[in-house]
Amino acid sequence: MTSLRARIAFVLVVSIVAVVGLATAVAILVLGPRGPDGFARSTAMQIEMLIPRLDGLPAALQEAPAEGTPRGHLTRMLRDALRDAGIPNRVVVTRPRHLPMAIVSVELADGWLTLPVPDDPPPGGPWFILGGWMSLIVNVSLTLKPGDRVEVGQPLGRALGAVEVQLSQNGRRVSPALIAGSSAALSNRPKSG
């Protein structure tokens, strides 16, 4: 590495990798892994907002709780979080065989409100996320220039292999809105406590 060009290139690559690594580490620390308490509080906030809008609308409700394997621990945590929020309704968390996530069922006057929630934490944890970002940055180059129009399905660049960016849990796609809605850090609601 005797030439100035090689030194500048090396410093530039190390700088980019360091900035992305630090930004990812800070994001992981700030957002933090969502533990069971975070699941219960954020889901209770969603339910608290939905009950006044759906109670009295039988067409939007189910006749019975969602079928599936009961999630006793999640049910107890969510029931306690709802009671802390002043909602004494019956609640059941189940995991249907055909879905990649759990379903929360809350009993209302005219039926059961059901909504999907993440069941298991994503595999790999924060280091898997950091490794994913690093491999994406190091192995991808874009062929587009700023301002270029992009059509649906159009290739954006080239990589050493196929690259696909998506949110998934246990190999199945997960809605970004569901993840953002269940995250207390991403919620617009004021933090309590």
Order of alpha helices (4+ residues) and beta strands (2+ residues): alpha-alpha-beta-alpha-beta-beta-beta-alpha-beta-beta-beta-beta-alpha
